[in-house]
Amino acid sequence: MSFYYLATPYSKYPHGIETAFRLACENAALLIKAGVPVFSPIAHTHPIATVARMDPLDHTIWLPSDEPMMRAAHALIMLKAESWEASYGMRVERETFEAAGKAVLWMEPGKVPEILRTCTSGRTVA
């Protein structure tokens, strides 16, 4: 079984990184509830950075850590939340998926993308 990689704004999110973390978790949960297998790098790494007192904004730490998950993911879901256009990490994630010839799907906050609504048992037609 494969999974989707959820890209969300973080370091430049205007309401702060704690709120960005919650936004990532809320939208990952929405996808999971819809039967979409998803990995959210922000939901995974933010608590690690906090507990381990690592710099949560250091792309030289987090992008290499996320790279194997990008490689393994079926497709990318880009969350079009406030400030996504200014996100360096989201740009790199999108470029990585596009270079690999993988699908890039768009998600409005709080709404499962229509193409993913056909999920059953964690499998999609996308």
C-alpha positions, -999 to 999 in steps of 0.1 A, spaced: 0 0 0 12 35 -8 5 68 9 2 105 1 26 131 14 9 162 28 27 195 23 16 224 45 29 258 54 51 261 85 80 285 89 63 314 72 28 307 85 15 341 97 -1 327 129 31 309 141 45 274 139 24 260 167 -7 270 148 8 257 116 15 224 134 -22 222 144 -33 230 109 -12 201 95 -26 177 121 -62 188 115 -59 183 78 -40 150 80 -67 138 104 -94 148 79 -77 128 52 -72 98 75 -109 99 85 -117 98 47 -96 67 43 -66 84 27 -33 71 39 -12 102 45 22 113 59 25 148 72 61 159 77 50 188 100 29 165 122 59 142 125 88 166 129 74 195 148 70 175 181 104 159 175 120 194 171 102 207 202 110 177 225 147 174 213 152 212 212 162 211 176 158 241 153 123 235 137 131 260 109 164 245 97 157 231 63 192 215 62 179 191 90 143 186 79 143 184 41 169 155 41 149 138 68 117 141 47 133 131 14 129 93 18 92 98 26 89 120 -6 106 92 -26 82 65 -12 50 85 -14 25 78 -42 16 115 -47 18 150 -31 -11 168 -16 -5 206 -14 -26 223 13 -35 257 0 -36 273 34 -26 309 41 10 317 30 15 284 11 29 304 -19 57 318 3 67 284 17 102 274 7 96 238 20 64 234 0 82 247 -31 110 221 -27 84 193 -20 64 202 -51 95 204 -73 107 170 -59 74 153 -68 72 170 -102 107 160 -110 99 124 -101 68 125 -124 44 120 -94 10 136 -92 5 168 -73 -30 173 -58 -44 205 -43 -64 206 -11 -83 235 4 -81 235 42 -108 214 57 -119 198 24 -108 164 11 -99 168 -26 -127 155 -48 -104 130 -65 -96 114 -31 -132 111 -21 -133 78 -39 -109 62 -14 -119 29 1 -98 8 24 -69 32 19 -68 27 -19 -75 54 -44 -80 58 -81 -58 89 -82 
